[in-house]
Amino acid sequence: MKNKFTNEFLANTDDARTGKLSDIQQQLDELQNNGMTALDIRTVLFNKMLDVYQVPSDHFLRDCETPERIDDPAIALKLNKLGFTKKRRNQLH
C-alpha cells in the first residue's frame, strides 16, 4: 500500500512540474515564432543576470559578447572578483 501511494504521489508531483515547464516552453516558442532567435533570448537572460548582480548599465560587461553558456560558474566568479554581488530577494531597487 505504501509503495502504491508513493508512486501515485510522484506521478502527481511530476505532472505539476510538467505544467510549469510546459508553460515556459510555450512562452519560449511564442518568442521564437515572433522572430526572436535563441541568441537574442540568451542575450536578454545574460543582461538580466547582470541586473541581478547589480552591474551598472554603462559597465563594459554589458558591451561584451554574450557568453555561449550563461550558466557557466566562471561568470559568477568573475562578477564577484569585480566586486559585484547578487542583490537579495527582499532588497529594494
C-alpha positions as CSV (number, residue, x, y, z in Angstrom):
1,M,0.0,0.0,0.0
2,K,2.8,2.4,0.9
3,N,4.5,1.8,-2.4
4,K,1.3,2.5,-4.3
5,F,0.9,5.8,-2.5
6,T,4.5,6.8,-3.2
7,N,4.2,6.0,-6.9
8,E,0.9,8.0,-7.2
9,F,2.4,10.9,-5.3
10,L,5.5,11.0,-7.5
11,A,3.3,10.9,-10.6
12,N,1.2,13.8,-9.3
13,T,4.3,16.0,-8.5
14,D,5.8,15.2,-11.9
15,D,2.6,16.3,-13.5
16,A,2.6,19.6,-11.5
17,R,6.2,20.3,-12.6
18,T,5.4,19.5,-16.2
19,G,2.7,22.1,-16.3
20,K,5.1,24.9,-15.3
21,L,7.7,23.7,-17.7
22,S,5.2,23.4,-20.4
23,D,4.1,27.0,-19.8
24,I,7.7,28.2,-20.1
25,Q,8.2,26.2,-23.2
26,Q,5.1,27.7,-24.8
27,Q,6.3,31.2,-23.9
28,L,9.8,30.5,-25.4
29,D,8.1,29.0,-28.6
30,E,6.0,32.2,-28.9
31,L,9.0,34.4,-28.6
32,Q,10.8,32.4,-31.3
33,N,7.7,32.4,-33.5
34,N,7.7,36.2,-33.2
35,G,11.2,36.4,-34.6
36,M,13.4,36.3,-31.5
37,T,16.4,34.0,-32.0
38,A,18.0,31.8,-29.4
39,L,20.9,34.2,-29.3
40,D,18.5,37.1,-28.6
41,I,16.9,35.2,-25.7
42,R,20.4,34.2,-24.3
43,T,21.4,37.9,-24.5
44,V,18.3,39.0,-22.7
45,L,18.9,36.4,-20.0
46,F,22.6,37.4,-19.7
47,N,21.7,41.0,-19.2
48,K,19.1,40.0,-16.6
49,M,21.8,38.1,-14.8
50,L,24.0,41.3,-14.8
51,D,21.0,43.1,-13.4
52,V,20.7,40.6,-10.6
53,Y,24.4,41.2,-9.8
54,Q,23.8,44.9,-9.8
55,V,26.1,45.7,-12.7
56,P,25.6,49.3,-13.9
57,S,24.1,49.8,-17.3
58,D,27.2,51.6,-18.6
59,H,29.7,48.9,-17.4
60,F,31.9,47.2,-20.1
61,L,30.5,43.8,-19.3
62,R,27.2,44.9,-20.9
63,D,29.0,45.6,-24.2
64,C,30.9,42.3,-24.3
65,E,29.7,39.4,-26.4
66,T,27.2,37.2,-24.7
67,P,28.8,34.0,-23.5
68,E,27.8,30.8,-25.1
69,R,26.9,29.3,-21.7
70,I,25.4,31.8,-19.4
71,D,25.2,29.1,-16.7
72,D,29.0,28.9,-16.6
73,P,30.1,29.3,-12.9
74,A,33.1,31.2,-14.1
75,I,30.8,34.2,-15.0
76,A,29.6,34.4,-11.4
77,L,33.2,34.2,-10.1
78,K,34.3,36.9,-12.5
79,L,31.4,39.1,-11.3
80,N,32.4,38.5,-7.7
81,K,36.0,39.3,-8.4
82,L,34.9,42.6,-9.9
83,G,33.1,43.4,-6.7
84,F,29.5,42.6,-7.9
85,T,27.2,40.6,-5.7
86,K,23.7,39.3,-6.2
87,K,21.1,41.5,-4.7
88,R,19.0,39.9,-2.0
89,R,15.4,39.0,-2.9
90,N,14.0,41.4,-0.3
91,Q,16.3,44.2,-1.3
92,L,14.6,47.2,-2.8
93,H,15.9,48.8,-6.0
